[in-house]
Amino acid sequence: MLYDIVIIEDEIDLGNVISEYLKLRGFSVLWFKTALAALDYYSANQHSNKLMIVDVQLPDMNGFDLATEMVNINPNQPFFFLTAHNEKQDRLKGLKIGAIDYISKPFEIEELVLRIGNIINKFSNNPSAPMGSSPGFINIGDIRYQKDQLFVLMPDGREISLTLRESEVLDCLAGNMNQVVKKKDILMALWGNDDYFNGKSLEVFISRLRRLFKSSKQASIENVYGLGYILKIK
């Protein structure tokens, strides 16, 4: 059977609330209380589930380890974590594994349902989308760019914050990957004119982003002499 959502949550009250509420909202739901039971099921049904919701703290296996096992079976499986902890290190670990989202307890059930609906709609409309391409994220080769929160997640798991202007410049390039973006167009869009001093400011921001992208094996920012810049993806 095709399930919209598979939940792995050992807290009985919480699991029951989530499961029943989602069913009332029209989702088909399967709920497991242990990681091993979920893994046994998933091994035989890895292509029959639109979304997996994984609690990080499970009694028989860490949720991160469970998610890693699922990714090994099916790299395109969308999933996100529920956790009582919101430590930066944990969030980075979850994103590095490939989580679409990371929701901290306690949470509003309506917020959870809204996020679930957005995720399922996204992957239903584009089932070939990369697992990490959640709303707010842009995959730039092996770099994940969170434009809403102004940071990039590097291939080695480092989270690096961007200034607003760095983010705006990156937006211009990321929206036209593997295409030349004219320097004049960036200046007019972000500064309102293309005078000499603004041009020099843009060059500074490009240099900062280029240094950042040196850590990537798949993406680079290159000058196109006399014209502008190109964000190349291998």
FIVEX-272956 format. One record per residue (C-alpha): residue in three letters; x, y, z. Coordinates in steps of 0.001 Angstrom, whole numbers, padded with zeros to 6 digits, always signed. Each point is the difference from the previous one (the first is absolute). Example, Ala and Ser with C-alpha at 12.3 -4.5 7.8 and 13.67 -1.06 7.14 Angstrom:
FIVEX-272956
ALA+012300-004500+007800/SER+001370+003440-000660/
***
This chain:
FIVEX-272956
MET+000000+000000+000000/LEU+001153+003545-000787/TYR+000149+002173+003117/ASP+000271+003771-000090/ILE+001904+000061+003276/VAL+001913-002511+002106/ILE+000694+001177+003571/ILE+002702-001449+002247/GLU-000692+001376+003486/ASP+000264-001845+003328/GLU-001980+002500+002120/ILE-003455-001573+000044/ASP-002017+003138+000668/LEU+001854+002081-002587/GLY-000006-002724-002616/ASN-003715-000545+000455/VAL-000790+003721-000221/ILE+002058+000460-003170/SER-001340-003150-001628/GLU-003661+000674+000730/TYR+000179+003672-000899/LEU+001643-000740-003343/LYS-002630-002633-000751/LEU-002729+002556+000730/ARG+001679+002305-002515/GLY-000237-002669-002682/PHE+003483-001558+000118/SER+000584-003750+000078/VAL+002326-000706+002922/LEU+002053-002925+001307/TRP+001525+000337+003468/PHE+002918-001956+001494/LYS+001172+000255+003600/THR+003466-001493-000558/ALA+002725+000553-002556/LEU+000581-003686-000695/ALA-003656-000651-000798/ALA+000007+002981-002349/LEU+003231-001150-001654/ASP-001376-003499-000578/TYR-003077+001503-001629/TYR+002015+002500-002027/SER+002372-002617-001369/ALA-002960-001646-001724/ASN-001980+003164-000846/GLN+002547+002701-000762/HIS-001828+001302-003081/SER-003473+000161+001525/ASN+000270+003015+002302/LYS-000206+003689-000803/LEU+001535+001256+003251/MET+001742-001439+003061/ILE-000129+001850+003341/VAL+002816-001207+002260/ASP+000378+000718+003709/VAL+003662+000467+000897/GLN-000162-001613+003456/LEU-001316-003529-000457/PRO+000409-002816+002539/ASP+001735-002523-002251/MET+001881+002121-002550/ASN+000999+003612-000444/GLY-002259+001746-002510/PHE+003027+001247-001918/ASP+001210-003590-000419/LEU-003458-001110-001098/ALA-000188+002768-002596/THR+003457-000930-001275/GLU-001169-003592-000473/MET-003059+001224-001917/VAL+002129+002208-002241/ASN+002259-002957-000736/ILE-003050-001964-001136/ASN-001647+002845-001931/PRO+002022+003218-000468/ASN-003078+001859-001293/GLN-002187-000541+003080/PRO-001282+003327+001409/PHE+000150+000128+003799/PHE+000309+002407+002894/PHE+000863-000213+003677/LEU-001964+000673+003170/THR+002142+000732+003034/ALA-000094+001411+003499/HIS+003382+001615-000659/ASN+000699+002949-002264/GLU+003767+000072+000245/LYS+001803+001336-003066/GLN+002202-003097-000129/ASP-003029-002311-000115/ARG-001711+002097-002655/LEU+003108-000057-002177/LYS+000333-003745+000451/GLY-003588-000540-001093/LEU+000351+002239-003036/LYS+003242-001682-000977/ILE-001743-003392-000016/GLY-002536+001531-002369/ALA-002971+001067+002125/ILE-002479+002332-001634/ASP-000929+001625+003281/TYR+000747-000079+003722/ILE-002869+000740+002389/SER+000621+000576+003704/LYS-002366-001125+002740/PRO-002296+001400+001196/PHE-001637+001152-003221/GLU-003417+001142-001160/ILE-001811-002835-001755/GLU-001345+002401-002639/GLU+003547+001065-000856/LEU+001001-003638-000344/VAL-002955-000730-002297/LEU+000791+003042-002137/ARG+003617-001067-000436/ILE-001022-003559-000805/GLY-002486+001185-002606/ASN+002606+002232-001656/ILE+002546-002808-000128/ILE-002386-002601-001387/ASN-001322+002417-002625/LYS+003521+000866-001065/PHE+001110-003585-000465/SER-003299-001101-001510/ASN+000347+002700-002645/ASN+003693-000751-000555/PRO+000856-003526+001155/SER+003504+000228-001451/ALA+000906+003012+002144/PRO+003122-000486+002109/MET-000762-001053+003548/GLY+001537+003120+001485/SER-001850+002486-002135/SER-002500+001243+002563/PRO-001731+003379-000137/GLY+002543+002647+000964/PHE+002940-002137-001104/ILE+001838+000204-003299/ASN+002404-002782-000944/ILE+003102+001474-001634/GLY+002012-003066-000904/ASP+001142-001447+003317/ILE-000841+003206+001880/ARG-003444+000579+001550/TYR-001092+003630+000144/GLN-002667+001027+002526/LYS-001044+003350-001403/ASP-002677+000731+002615/GLN+002459-000358+002892/LEU+003082+001358-001811/PHE+002396-002913+000283/VAL+001628-002677-002119/LEU+000608-003582+001061/MET+003384-001083-001319/PRO+000875-003530-001225/ASP+001963-000633+003216/GLY-003024+000902+002141/ARG+001078+003518+000968/GLU-002732+002607+000192/ILE+001235+003408-001193/SER-002070+003134+000426/LEU-000393+002516-002807/THR-000623+003715+000154/LEU-003183+001243-001605/ARG+001903+001429-002960/GLU+002022-003194-000480/SER-003272-001893-000048/GLU-001502+002387-002540/VAL+002999-000382-002310/LEU-000122-003779+000366/ASP-003726+000072-000819/CYS+000788+001718-003305/LEU+002554-002654-000920/ALA-001898-003031+001350/GLY-003099+001000-001941/ASN+002038-000307-003200/MET+002329-002928+000626/ASN+002325-000821-002912/GLN-001042+003248-001680/VAL+001860+003285-000223/VAL-001500+002723+002194/LYS+000955+003473-001124/LYS+001771+002154+002561/LYS-002149+002955-001009/ASP-003200-001972+000618/ILE+001103-000927+003539/LEU+000945+003594+000776/MET-003282+001402-001260/ALA-002011-002635+001856/LEU+001769+000386+003359/TRP+001508+003509+000051/GLY-002251+001858-002438/ASN+002897+001243-002137/ASP+003195-001344-001529/ASP+002526+002662+000948/TYR+003682-000694+000693/PHE-000239-000174+003791/ASN-002944-002375+000031/GLY+001861-002115-002534/LYS+002933-000254+002400/SER-002346-000955+002836/LEU-001471-002776-002124/GLU+003488-001310-000727/VAL+000657-000246+003741/PHE-003145-002065+000563/ILE+000813-002229-002964/SER+003499-000581+001429/ARG-001473-001010+003376/LEU-002396-002448-001619/ARG+002729-001389-002249/ARG+002185-000737+003043/LEU-002959-001780+001565/PHE-000535-002148-003092/LYS+003607-001178-000006/SER-001137-002684+002454/SER-002352-001407-002646/LYS+000938-002702-002508/GLN-003065+000655-002121/ALA-000581+003751-000069/SER+002121+003049-000791/ILE-000478+003698-000735/GLU+001966+001248-002988/ASN+000515+003361-001664/VAL-001071+000444-003607/TYR+002364+002716-001168/GLY-001731+003238-000932/LEU-003455-001393+000622/GLY-000744-001420+003444/TYR+000044-003240+001988/ILE-001098-003599-000268/LEU-000831-002505+002740/LYS+001174-003283-001517/ILE-001324-003343+001160/LYS+001878-003145-001075/
***
